[in-house]
């Protein structure tokens, strides 16, 4: 689950499970902690990038706010509306985290909702543009992080670690 905009590096947190393979799923109550955790498995949301919990964004009115923290709270509320959460395995990332596409019990896709709500950006490098339409609509409407200026999450992480951005 790669991200373009800084929201909170959303992941589903848990110790890597060697049993998760293509076609397998994880289902359970998801908790948000800069990531999501289901049954002890840390899962990275495929194709989206959310602001980091420490990241600040401009609010469009001259102020700033902790956009990553706001995104994590919004995700927690979204998941709580329809439990459990089910995640379909895509791959393991370089840290051996489960990378997946997740759905609430009512069928709503979590990854897409994050972009549609302005709490994450489409990370085209990984999504191959799967959420580009949602991002364009959200950007045009000035919703979420798009209501003001901000660094893409991958850029914010690079600045903080004094490295080149991976986006």
N, C-alpha and C positions, 0 to 999 in steps of 0.2 A: 504494500500500500504506500505508494509514493505520493508526496504532497507537493503542491506548487506554492501555495500561500501559507502564511504563518498563522496557524490556529492553535494547535496544541499537540502536534505530532500524535495524532490519534492512533492508538494501537489497542488491541485487546490483550491485556496483560496476563501472563502466566508462564510457567516454566515450559520450555520447548518440549513438545511431545513428539517422539519419533514416529508415533502411530498415524499422525495426520498426513495423508497423501492425497494426490489429485482425486477428486470425486468424493472425498470424505468431508464430513461436516463437524462442527462443534455447535451444540445447542445448550443454552442455559441462561441464567440471570447474568447480564453483563453489568459490570461496574466500571466507572470512568475514573481514571487516575492519570490524566495526560495520555492515557491509552484506554483500552477496554480489556477487561479480564473476564474470561469465562472458564469456570472449572479449573482455575490455575494456569490456563494457557494464555500467553500474551499474544495478541493478534494485532497485526498492523493492517489498517484499512487500505486495500489495494486501489491505486489510481488517484488518491486525493492527498493533499497536504494541508494540514491545519496549523494555525499559529501555535507557537510554544506557550506554555503556561506563563512564562515570564515576559512574553512579548507584548509590547505596547503598540497600539495603532491610533491614528488620529480619528476623531469622531465626526469630522466635517464641520464642527462648530468652534474650532480653535482649541479644543481640549484633547486629551489622550485617555485611553482606557486600556485595561489588560485584556486584549482581544482573545488571547489564548485561554485565559481563565474563563471568560464569558462563553467561549465556544465549548469548553468542557462542561460547564453547567448546562448549556443548551442541549448538548448531546445526552447528558444524564436524564434531563426531563423528557427528551424525545424517546429514549429507550424505555423509560418507566411507564410510558403510556400503553405499551403493548409488549408484554413479556411472554415467553423468553425470546432471546435473540439467537438467531442461527447464523453461523458463518460458514461459507463454502471455501474450502482450501484452494488457493491459487499456487502458492509456492512458499518456500522458506527464504527469508532475507539473509543478508550476510551475518546477522547476529543470531541466526537460527530462530527468528520469530515467525510464527504462523502469519502468513499474509493472506487475507481473504476478502470476499465480498459478503457483507452481512445484511441480514434482514430481520425486521421485527416480526412478532408472531402474526401480525395482520398483513404481512407480505411487503411492507414498505422497505425499500432498500436504504440502508443507513448511509452508505458511501455517497449515493446520489443526493440524499437529503442534506448532508453536510455542505455540499456545494450549492444546492438550491437555496439553502437558508443563509448563505454567505459566511458560514462558519469554517469553511475550508475552500481550497481551490483545486481545480482539475490539475493533476500532475501528469501532463500529456506524455512525458517521457515514459511513464508506466501504463497509463490508461489508454494510450493511443487515441486520445480525444473523446473517450466515452462520455465525459461529463462537460465537454466544451460548450454544448448548447445550454446547459443549466448555468454554467458560469457566465456566459454572455448575457443571459436574461437577468441574472442577479447583479452583474456589474452594471448593466444599463439602468436597472431600478435603484442602484445605490444602496443595496441591502447588505447587512453584516459588515464585514471588513471593507466592503466597497463603498461605504458611506464617507470614507475619508482616505487619506494617504496611509500606506503601510508598506513594509517590506514583505515580499513573499517569504513564507516560512523558511524555505531553503536558503534564501539570502540572509535572513536574520540569524540562522544557525551558523552560517559561514562567517558573518561579522563577529559573532560572539566567540567563535573558536579560532578566528584569524586564519581561515582557510578559504580556498576558492569555492564558490557556490556549486552545488551539484545539480542545479536545475537548468 
